[in-house]
């Protein structure tokens, strides 16, 4: 083989290798502005789910988890005074509505919330306690599935959205800080929270709760 | 004649009541909850209220004395509210804390106050003397839910994790910031049983292992029977009990400890499974196969009754 041909062929291999590696790496990461875009496009739906959940939770505490990708089976956590009942239902079966009635939940509104969550592929919604100094506060945590967060190599990730009751401080990188200690970066389940807006933060996580 | 008949009736009545009392007493004496209790919550509260001034400890600079006493009082009144914190590996330490809070709340309160005052204290068969990094960290753990405002709980968990080591802690033996969420705090089954034996005055019967499920034919019946004898702790697969992702894991391992509080068979064949973890009691209805699939270890702790 002519040495020039050999060099050219070698160069092509290296270039293909680099491009392949770059392609594989880019398929592992999610779009940089995913959450901001996703939130902007679905703001009204997300806010409705959050408000409805908040209203229903205040009447009678609970949390909802969609256990499978088909979004037909849920794990519903009925939070009573000293005990929590974690029951598994098919949302189309009567056992679900019967249990909601038996535990004195607003069945129609809970069912609407479940449908809204299903429509936007929200896998998990719950109220979470957190503390500012010794002061107890609450936030709403929602986790959303989206195709853009799937990767062949890394597997599935979830967009965890966190809704605070009041505006949170953040640094110049857009990371939420602890209100009671501004040197600390606020975390949710061990993940640093980035800012969507003053009251909403997000983290891309491997687990939905 | 009337007086004699009345006398016989009275004697019969006394004998009947005596038999009834005798038949009830031995059964009550067998219950671990009553006779094995070394102290009561009232005694613990009385002791904690008697501490008029607790000075800031030089050993635990980030634990405020007032908050410590307040935490200890809350443990005494609400033992089921004891919480291991979010994302930590403290579940084993939290599960076994039910024992001192129930059987000897006064002893536990005294131990915690000693540990705070002296930086070391004796419990069961051992002396706990936590290392400096652990003492510096207690009171500073954050974003763990109510554990944030529970420095006494942080002290207890960090002290236990610092003292007891198993093979899971082999590569991470010295505490560094954030290690409450790592293998530093993990507990394998043998370590859990060792902690039960050394910390508390009781007998431990354990079945199962870290990688293999116990060979028990009718697990629900076995668990129900052993709940009558003592406290039943379960070592189970948390990823299956509380699903956290849609991914199907190829490897199934246990990672979580809970205290079993009730178990019974339902008419539809499922099992009503009630347990205590994460600061609350929880109930799930599970199939017997699923339950067998998630449980890797069963430890039964029976208090030793002093004669």
Interface residues (C-beta under 8 A of the other chain):
Chain A: X65 X67 X68 X69 X75 X82 X83 X84 X85 X86 X87 X88 X123 X128 X129 X130 X131 X134 X136 X145 X155 X156 X158 X178 X181 X184 X186 X187 X188 X189 X190 X206 X207 X208 X209
Chain B: X67 X80 X86 X87 X142 X143 X145 X146 X148 X149 X181 X242 X243 X244 X245 X246 X247 X274 X280 X281 X282 X283 X284 X285
